[in-house]
Amino acid sequence: MSGSDDGDIAVLERATLNFASATPGTALRPVEVTVHDGRAVDLPGWEVCGFELVAHSSAVSDWSDEQIVHVHHAEMEQLAKSMTGCDHALVSSHIKRGPDEAARHEDLAPISFVHSDFAPGHDDRIRRMYREAHGDASRAVFERNGLAATDVERARRMVVLQFWRNIGPAKMDFPIAFCDARSISFDDGRAFLVHDYAGSGIDFEALAIMPPSESSPQRWYTFPELQPDEVVAFRTYDSDLVREQTTYFTPHSAFRDAEVEIGRPARRSIELRANCLYF
């Protein structure tokens, strides 16, 4: 990646991001944007700009699904609680992305269009998800936190804090960029249906993001060469902000690092969502 200076903000490179078209159902719109180096600036944290880089060493040694479920889910629940001050944080699943996962389903490749994960009303979906939950994973998250589905129902506020961690080479073909929530408006998100995500049978509404405009100029950041003991936390839902019709989401997207040949090395990452409950 090329480096230069733009006043007091380090410009990492120009990158092409794919945005939603103004006409629903039409092709994505590629737009070249400036991606700034998030390590070079003093960002205000996830509650203000939507995301932040956090130092966090995990006890996981091999990033197998077994270790992630039995060790990492609880680790990230504790991190989410410490960052948000919520009463409980529930991590029920995770997503790994890499060549092996992408070969199983295209949804598990790096997502190269600008989006945020949840549309308004997602708090009702969280309540329904835990109300209808069955199986070992659901029992484990309730037992670990001393909760039941009825407790989730009575939460007065829900925040989804997501965590993105690089578990592969520091220099990768498709790193991830995040948009400062202060530079985008509530109305710049367009809900769309995600059907049968990665063959899971799960449907939900996500947000496609409109391209930059004079009123929403959008400021983009990335954190170069993320290490395994670092994690990016970013907000994708806040029921209080939804009610206020304030930007509650953090647009994000993979983008091409032109200095890395595709697949050499490929990105390998893990994502977890903490459903943070306030009573």
C-alpha positions as CSV (number, residue, x, y, z in Angstrom):
1,M,0.0,0.0,0.0
2,S,1.2,3.4,-0.8
3,G,1.5,6.1,1.9
4,S,1.2,9.9,1.7
5,D,0.0,12.7,3.9
6,D,-3.2,14.6,3.8
7,G,-2.9,17.3,6.4
8,D,-3.0,15.6,9.7
9,I,-4.6,12.4,8.3
10,A,-2.4,9.7,6.8
11,V,-3.7,8.6,3.5
12,L,-3.0,4.9,3.0
13,E,-4.3,4.5,-0.6
14,R,-7.1,5.0,-3.0
15,A,-9.4,2.0,-3.2
16,T,-12.5,1.1,-5.2
17,L,-15.5,0.2,-3.1
18,N,-18.8,-1.2,-4.4
19,F,-21.8,0.7,-3.3
20,A,-25.6,0.3,-3.6
21,S,-27.2,1.9,-6.7
22,A,-29.9,4.5,-6.2
23,T,-32.2,2.2,-8.1
24,P,-33.0,-1.0,-6.1
25,G,-32.1,-4.3,-7.8
26,T,-29.6,-2.8,-10.2
27,A,-25.9,-3.4,-10.3
28,L,-23.5,-2.2,-7.6
29,R,-21.8,1.1,-8.3
30,P,-17.9,1.1,-8.0
31,V,-16.6,4.3,-6.4
32,E,-13.0,5.2,-5.7
33,V,-12.5,6.5,-2.2
34,T,-9.6,7.5,0.0
35,V,-8.8,5.0,2.7
36,H,-7.0,6.5,5.7
37,D,-4.6,4.8,8.1
38,G,-6.5,4.3,11.3
39,R,-3.3,3.7,13.2
40,A,-2.1,7.2,12.4
41,V,-5.0,9.2,13.8
42,D,-6.6,9.6,17.2
43,L,-10.1,8.2,16.6
44,P,-12.7,8.7,19.3
45,G,-13.9,5.0,19.7
46,W,-16.8,2.8,18.7
47,E,-19.5,4.9,20.5
48,V,-18.7,8.0,18.4
49,C,-17.2,6.9,15.1
50,G,-18.6,3.3,15.2
51,F,-15.4,1.3,15.4
52,E,-12.1,1.1,17.2
53,L,-8.9,-1.0,17.3
54,V,-8.5,-3.0,20.6
55,A,-5.6,-4.9,21.9
56,H,-6.8,-8.4,22.9
57,S,-4.8,-11.6,23.2
58,S,-6.8,-14.8,23.0
59,A,-6.2,-18.1,24.7
60,V,-7.2,-19.8,21.4
61,S,-4.1,-21.6,19.9
62,D,-5.3,-23.1,16.6
63,W,-8.6,-21.2,15.6
64,S,-10.4,-24.5,15.2
65,D,-14.2,-24.3,15.5
66,E,-14.0,-26.3,18.7
67,Q,-11.6,-23.9,20.4
68,I,-13.5,-20.9,19.2
69,V,-16.8,-22.2,20.6
70,H,-15.4,-23.3,23.9
71,V,-12.9,-20.5,24.5
72,H,-13.3,-17.6,22.3
73,H,-17.0,-17.0,22.5
74,A,-16.7,-16.4,26.3
75,E,-13.6,-14.2,25.8
76,M,-15.4,-11.9,23.4
77,E,-18.5,-11.8,25.7
78,Q,-16.2,-10.4,28.4
79,L,-14.6,-7.9,26.1
80,A,-18.0,-6.7,24.8
81,K,-19.2,-6.2,28.4
82,S,-16.1,-4.2,29.4
83,M,-16.4,-2.0,26.3
84,T,-20.1,-1.3,26.4
85,G,-21.0,-1.5,30.1
86,C,-24.0,-3.7,29.2
87,D,-25.5,-6.1,31.7
88,H,-24.9,-9.2,29.5
89,A,-23.2,-9.9,26.2
90,L,-24.2,-13.1,24.3
91,V,-22.0,-14.6,21.6
92,S,-23.8,-17.6,20.0
93,S,-21.8,-18.1,16.8
94,H,-18.9,-17.0,14.6
95,I,-17.9,-16.8,11.0
96,K,-14.5,-17.7,9.6
97,R,-13.5,-16.5,6.2
98,G,-10.7,-17.9,4.1
99,P,-10.1,-20.0,1.0
100,D,-11.4,-23.3,2.5
101,E,-14.6,-21.6,3.8
102,A,-15.2,-19.8,0.5
103,A,-14.8,-23.1,-1.4
104,R,-17.7,-24.4,0.7
105,H,-20.0,-21.3,0.1
106,E,-19.5,-18.1,-1.7
107,D,-21.0,-16.1,1.2
108,L,-17.9,-17.0,3.2
109,A,-15.5,-15.2,0.9
110,P,-14.5,-11.6,1.8
111,I,-17.6,-9.4,1.3
112,S,-16.5,-6.8,-1.3
113,F,-19.5,-4.4,-1.2
114,V,-20.3,-1.7,1.3
115,H,-22.8,-2.8,3.8
116,S,-23.7,-3.0,7.4
117,D,-25.2,-6.2,8.9
118,F,-28.6,-5.3,10.3
119,A,-31.6,-3.2,9.3
120,P,-34.0,-1.5,11.8
121,G,-36.0,-4.0,13.7
122,H,-33.1,-6.4,14.3
123,D,-33.7,-6.2,18.1
124,D,-37.0,-8.0,17.5
125,R,-35.2,-10.6,15.5
126,I,-32.7,-11.1,18.4
127,R,-35.6,-11.7,20.8
128,R,-37.2,-14.2,18.3
129,M,-33.9,-16.0,17.7
130,Y,-33.3,-16.7,21.4
131,R,-37.0,-17.5,22.0
132,E,-36.9,-20.1,19.3
133,A,-33.3,-21.3,20.0
134,H,-32.6,-25.0,20.3
135,G,-29.5,-27.2,20.6
136,D,-26.2,-27.2,22.3
137,A,-25.1,-23.8,21.2
138,S,-28.1,-22.1,22.6
139,R,-28.0,-24.0,25.9
140,A,-24.3,-23.1,26.2
141,V,-24.7,-19.4,25.8
142,F,-27.6,-19.3,28.3
143,E,-25.8,-21.4,30.9
144,R,-22.5,-19.5,30.5
145,N,-24.4,-16.2,31.3
146,G,-27.0,-17.4,33.7
147,L,-29.9,-16.3,31.5
148,A,-33.0,-17.6,29.8
149,A,-34.8,-16.5,26.7
150,T,-37.3,-14.6,28.9
151,D,-34.4,-12.4,30.0
152,V,-33.5,-11.5,26.5
153,E,-37.2,-10.5,25.9
154,R,-37.1,-7.9,28.7
155,A,-34.0,-6.1,27.6
156,R,-34.7,-2.4,27.2
157,R,-31.8,-1.8,24.9
158,M,-29.8,-4.0,22.5
159,V,-26.5,-3.2,20.9
160,V,-24.7,-5.5,18.5
161,L,-20.9,-5.0,18.8
162,Q,-19.0,-7.1,16.2
163,F,-15.4,-8.1,16.4
164,W,-13.1,-8.7,13.4
165,R,-9.8,-10.4,13.8
166,N,-7.1,-11.4,11.4
167,I,-6.0,-15.0,11.9
168,G,-3.8,-15.2,8.8
169,P,-0.9,-13.3,7.3
170,A,-0.6,-9.6,8.3
171,K,-0.4,-8.6,4.7
172,M,-3.4,-9.9,2.8
173,D,-5.2,-9.6,-0.5
174,F,-8.6,-8.3,0.8
175,P,-8.2,-6.2,4.0
176,I,-11.2,-4.5,5.5
177,A,-12.1,-0.8,5.7
178,F,-14.6,0.9,8.0
179,C,-16.6,4.1,7.5
180,D,-16.7,6.8,10.2
181,A,-20.3,6.8,11.4
182,R,-20.1,10.6,11.8
183,S,-19.6,11.0,8.0
184,I,-22.8,9.1,7.0
185,S,-26.5,9.6,7.7
186,F,-29.2,7.3,8.9
187,D,-30.9,7.5,5.5
188,D,-27.8,6.3,3.6
189,G,-28.7,2.7,4.4
190,R,-31.1,0.6,2.3
191,A,-32.5,-2.5,3.8
192,F,-32.3,-5.7,1.7
193,L,-33.1,-9.3,2.4
194,V,-30.3,-11.8,2.9
195,H,-31.8,-15.3,2.2
196,D,-30.3,-18.5,3.5
197,Y,-27.0,-17.0,4.5
198,A,-24.1,-19.4,3.7
199,G,-26.6,-22.2,3.4
200,S,-27.6,-21.9,7.1
201,G,-31.3,-21.4,6.5
202,I,-31.1,-18.1,8.2
203,D,-32.8,-15.0,6.7
204,F,-32.3,-11.4,7.9
205,E,-32.3,-7.9,6.6
206,A,-29.0,-6.1,6.2
207,L,-28.2,-2.6,4.9
208,A,-26.7,-1.7,1.5
209,I,-25.0,1.7,1.7
210,M,-25.4,4.5,-0.8
211,P,-22.2,6.0,-2.2
212,P,-20.6,9.2,-0.9
213,S,-22.3,12.5,-1.6
214,E,-21.8,16.2,-0.7
215,S,-24.1,15.8,2.3
216,S,-22.6,12.4,3.3
217,P,-18.9,12.6,2.2
218,Q,-17.8,9.4,4.0
219,R,-14.4,9.0,5.7
220,W,-12.9,5.6,5.4
221,Y,-10.2,3.9,7.5
222,T,-8.3,0.7,7.7
223,F,-5.7,-0.7,10.2
224,P,-2.8,-2.0,8.2
225,E,-1.3,-5.4,8.9
226,L,-3.6,-6.4,11.8
227,Q,-2.0,-8.9,14.2
228,P,-3.7,-11.9,15.9
229,D,-3.6,-10.0,19.3
230,E,-5.6,-7.1,17.8
231,V,-9.3,-6.9,17.1
232,V,-11.5,-4.3,15.5
233,A,-14.7,-3.7,17.4
234,F,-17.5,-2.1,15.4
235,R,-21.2,-1.3,16.1
236,T,-23.8,-2.7,13.7
237,Y,-26.9,-2.2,15.8
238,D,-28.2,0.0,18.7
239,S,-31.9,-0.1,19.4
240,D,-31.7,3.4,21.1
241,L,-30.1,5.0,18.1
242,V,-32.6,3.3,15.7
243,R,-35.5,4.9,17.7
244,E,-33.7,8.3,17.4
245,Q,-33.1,7.7,13.6
246,T,-29.4,8.3,14.2
247,T,-26.7,6.5,12.4
248,Y,-26.5,3.2,14.4
249,F,-24.5,1.2,11.8
250,T,-20.9,1.1,10.7
251,P,-20.5,0.6,6.9
252,H,-17.6,-1.7,6.1
253,S,-16.2,-3.6,3.2
254,A,-13.3,-5.7,2.0
255,F,-11.1,-4.0,-0.6
256,R,-8.2,-5.0,-2.8
257,D,-4.7,-4.4,-1.7
258,A,-3.1,-3.8,-5.1
259,E,0.3,-4.8,-3.7
260,V,-0.9,-8.4,-3.0
261,E,-1.7,-10.9,-5.7
262,I,-5.2,-12.4,-5.1
263,G,-4.8,-15.5,-3.0
264,R,-1.0,-14.9,-2.3
265,P,-1.7,-14.7,0.6
266,A,-5.5,-14.9,0.9
267,R,-7.3,-13.2,3.8
268,R,-8.1,-15.4,6.8
269,S,-10.3,-13.9,9.4
270,I,-12.9,-14.5,12.1
271,E,-16.0,-12.4,13.0
272,L,-18.1,-12.6,16.1
273,R,-21.2,-10.7,17.1
274,A,-21.9,-9.9,20.7
275,N,-25.6,-9.2,21.4
276,C,-25.3,-6.7,24.3
277,L,-28.3,-6.5,26.6
278,Y,-29.2,-3.6,28.9
279,F,-31.9,-4.1,31.5
